[in-house]
């Protein structure tokens, strides 16, 4: 049954839609945020965001000006983010794990009028902030009360002295609200310019109508809020229905997630396949620690069917694997409650449309692999200051990415890899994801990444870089068995010609395998004695 159209009002401010509306519904005293032993109610978030907005206005930050957020996952992130919205300014959440040169890039590229930075991140910003050409104010969040660096402003002192009465700048659905960093595989980050409308539309289409989030849901996330994936899944989505979220400022080991889920009685875990696989390697877990959990949201990379099966068999909690992008704000294809096809990325979220295109831009035949062009109302306006790249990627409400899929006869999407990751072995396109999903079915393979390597004759062969479980010894016999196993499960020409055991696969901050790095590694190894399968 088709749902009614999603109606977005012309006058729209995300602070009012996600927070103030909950207070109006009578949920002001309900706990919205858990962070360690701290909690925040919806009314406290409204008051805190009002104070941040007042501070920004007093400093002279005007509508549409950017405010860069370098904040840990604490209530300060939430009140600052919505304070920026309430002031009519534009939030630019930035990764807190980067180097000074990366922050220098953002300071010139995004041109933030103000930066709000956690004191623990300040040492990485300090070497470059003096040369920031457009930044007038740096507000440092010092929760310990030890004082802020010279030349900066004390965020805590300023906000505590500001009014808690919300004054919201009148904004429209098409006003800019947030710039999301695209996790492009090469070069500097690209900021996708999004409007208030985009976040609200996808929240209704995906979180409310597809995942059916409820008021009693409590979310917890492995990714941090500076990633658009977590910003939505562990903040905007639960807030939209009056639910709660758990914030984790620190990095968390896989084994500790079980304790955290049990402590907060979380109902939904937002994560990535890598974390799921590492949690499965934790021995002697009491399944009752996950008794409150009804589902996991997985994105970032395709979830291998074997990992999905192992989780379901062991913990009996469903995984809704899906795919989204910064360009489209969030997930647009997903498995969902009551509708999961193992190994697939599920079906399209209602309200989105798609085409699969060949290398010439023509639609492919049914069942064939093609590059995904996704169309929907949450598409960003483009990349900031990147005209040519924007025109390549954004086509009105459509976004042409680099991901390749095929769609089965039931409408389920199967991820095949990035266009530049596809292999052509024996003259036939081979999906590295298909080979990886096969290999993780072997007991000696914990995780793996498959890339193409051209031999001395210029022919492309698949190489597999694998992580093995603790206690498993890397031997030629083991590598031979893995190759033989692959040949027994998939077409022999798709099987890896060489297996390389590595201590850990190179990954991005979002958990994706750095295939470019694996190709560099294979090239560096090319002068070594080739395996008997090369």
C-alpha positions, 0 to 999 in steps of 0.5 A, spaced: 500 500 500 502 506 498 503 511 503 500 518 503 505 524 500 510 527 505 508 534 506 514 539 508 511 545 511 514 552 507 516 555 514 521 549 517 527 549 522 530 543 524 530 545 532 523 546 532 521 540 528 526 535 532 526 538 539 520 543 540 515 539 537 516 533 543 515 538 548 509 541 545 507 533 545 508 533 553 514 530 552 519 535 555 521 531 562 522 525 558 529 523 557 532 524 550 539 523 551 544 518 556 551 519 556 555 516 562 551 518 568 548 524 565 542 525 562 538 530 558 530 531 557 527 534 551 526 540 555 533 541 557 535 540 550 531 546 548 533 550 553 541 548 551 540 549 544 536 556 546 543 558 549 547 556 544 543 560 539 543 566 543 551 566 544 552 565 536 547 571 535 551 575 541 557 574 537 554 577 530 553 570 527 548 571 522 543 567 518 547 562 513 554 563 516 557 557 517 559 554 524 564 548 524 563 543 530 569 539 532 565 536 538 565 529 541 559 525 542 556 529 548 550 533 550 554 539 548 554 536 541 546 536 540 545 543 544 550 546 539 548 543 533 540 545 534 543 551 537 546 553 530 539 551 527 535 555 531 540 561 530 539 560 522 546 558 521 549 552 518 552 547 521 559 543 519 560 537 523 567 535 522 571 529 524 575 530 530 580 524 529 584 528 523 590 532 523 592 539 523 592 540 515 585 537 515 583 542 519 586 547 515 583 545 509 576 545 512 577 552 515 579 555 508 574 551 504 568 551 509 569 558 511 566 558 518 565 564 521 565 560 528 568 554 530 566 550 537 571 545 539 572 540 544 578 542 549 581 535 547 581 536 540 584 543 541 591 541 540 590 539 533 586 545 531 591 550 535 597 549 530 592 552 524 587 556 527 591 563 527 592 562 519 584 561 518 582 566 513 574 567 515 574 565 522 572 570 527 570 566 533 573 559 536 569 557 542 572 551 546 568 546 550 572 545 557 567 541 561 573 540 567 573 548 568 581 548 567 580 554 563 580 555 555 586 557 551 588 564 550 585 568 544 579 563 545 572 563 548 569 559 554 563 556 551 561 553 557 561 560 561 558 563 555 552 558 554 551 558 562 550 565 562 545 566 556 537 565 556 534 559 556 528 562 552 528 559 545 528 564 540 528 561 533 530 565 526 525 564 521 527 559 516 524 556 510 524 548 508 529 550 502 534 554 507 541 551 508 542 547 515 548 542 514 554 541 510 555 533 510 562 531 508 562 526 503 567 520 504 570 520 497 575 515 496 580 520 494 582 527 495 580 532 500 573 531 503 567 534 499 561 538 503 554 536 501 550 542 502 543 540 505 537 544 507 532 543 513 527 539 508 532 534 506 533 531 513 526 531 515 523 528 509 528 522 509 527 522 517 519 520 515 520 516 509 526 512 512 526 512 520 518 513 521 515 509 515 520 504 513 524 502 520 518 504 524 522 507 530 517 508 536 517 512 542 520 507 547 526 506 542 533 507 545 538 507 540 546 507 541 551 507 535 558 505 534 559 511 529 560 518 531 555 524 530 560 527 526 558 522 521 551 523 517 550 516 518 550 517 526 547 524 526 541 521 523 540 514 526 543 516 533 540 523 534 535 526 529 531 519 528 530 517 535 528 525 537 523 525 531 518 520 535 520 522 542 525 516 543 532 516 546 539 516 544 545 513 548 552 518 546 559 515 547 564 520 547 570 515 547 572 510 542 569 503 544 572 496 543 567 491 540 567 487 547 564 493 551 558 494 546 555 488 550 555 491 556 553 498 554 547 495 550 545 492 557 546 498 561 542 502 557 537 497 555 538 499 548 533 497 543 537 499 536 544 498 535 547 503 529 553 500 527 557 497 521 559 490 518 566 491 521 564 492 528 559 486 527 564 481 525 568 483 531 563 483 536 562 476 533 569 474 535 568 476 542 567 469 546 563 467 552 558 473 551 551 472 555 546 472 550 541 476 555 546 482 555 542 483 548 535 482 551 533 489 550 535 489 542 530 488 537 535 490 531 541 493 528 542 498 523 548 496 518 551 501 513 557 503 510 559 497 506 555 491 504 554 486 510 556 479 508 551 474 508 555 469 513 556 475 518 549 476 518 547 469 519 552 468 524 549 474 528 542 472 527 543 464 529 547 467 536 543 473 538 537 472 535 537 480 533 535 482 526 540 486 522 537 491 517 542 492 512 542 498 507 545 503 503 545 511 503 550 517 502 552 524 504 549 526 497 542 523 499 543 525 506 541 518 508 539 511 507 535 510 501 535 502 500 534 497 506 532 491 509 526 492 514 522 489 519 519 483 516 522 484 510 530 481 510 533 478 504 540 475 507 546 478 503 542 483 499 541 490 501 533 490 501 528 494 497 528 501 495 525 506 500 518 508 498 519 515 495 525 514 492 526 512 485 532 509 481 536 507 474 541 502 473 546 505 468 551 502 463 558 505 462 555 509 456 549 512 461 544 507 458 539 503 462 542 496 463 537 490 462 534 487 467 538 483 472 545 486 469 550 490 473 549 497 472 551 504 476 546 506 481 542 513 479 538 514 485 532 519 485 529 522 491 527 529 495 533 528 500 538 530 495 543 535 496 544 541 492 551 540 490 558 540 493 560 546 495 565 550 491 566 544 486 562 546 480 564 540 475 564 535 480 557 537 482 554 537 475 557 530 474 554 527 480 547 531 482 542 531 476 536 535 479 533 530 485 538 525 482 544 523 484 549 519 480 554 515 484 559 510 483 556 504 486 554 498 482 548 493 483 544 488 480 536 488 482 533 481 482 526 479 480 523 481 487 526 488 487 532 486 492 538 490 491 545 486 491 551 490 491 557 489 487 562 494 489 564 501 486 565 502 479 573 503 480 573 496 484 570 492 479 574 486 476 575 483 469 577 476 470 577 472 464 573 477 460 568 478 465 566 483 470 567 480 477 564 483 483 569 483 489 564 483 494 561 477 491 568 474 492 569 477 499 562 474 501 564 467 499 571 467 503 568 469 509 564 463 509 571 459 510 572 458 518 579 461 517 577 467 514 575 473 519 574 479 514 577 480 507 578 485 502 579 483 494 582 487 489 584 486 482 592 485 480 595 485 473 600 480 472 606 481 467 601 479 461 597 485 463 591 480 465 587 482 471 587 477 477 583 477 483 588 477 490 585 476 497 587 480 503 585 476 509 584 477 516 585 470 520 582 469 527 587 469 533 591 462 533 590 461 526 597 460 523 599 463 516 601 457 512 602 456 504 597 450 506 592 455 509 592 459 503 591 454 498 585 451 502 582 458 502 583 458 494 580 451 493 574 453 498 573 459 493 573 455 487 568 450 490 563 455 492 563 460 486 565 460 478 573 458 478 575 464 474 572 468 480 576 465 485 582 469 488 589 467 484 593 469 491 591 470 498 595 474 503 594 474 510 594 481 513 594 483 521 589 488 519 585 490 513 586 498 512 580 502 513 577 509 513 574 512 519 567 509 517 569 502 517 570 501 509 576 497 506 581 502 503 581 498 496 586 503 493 591 501 499 590 494 498 592 495 490 598 499 492 600 493 497 599 488 491 603 492 487 609 493 492 608 485 492 609 484 485 616 483 485 616 477 490 615 470 488 608 469 485 604 464 488 602 457 484 596 460 482 598 467 478 
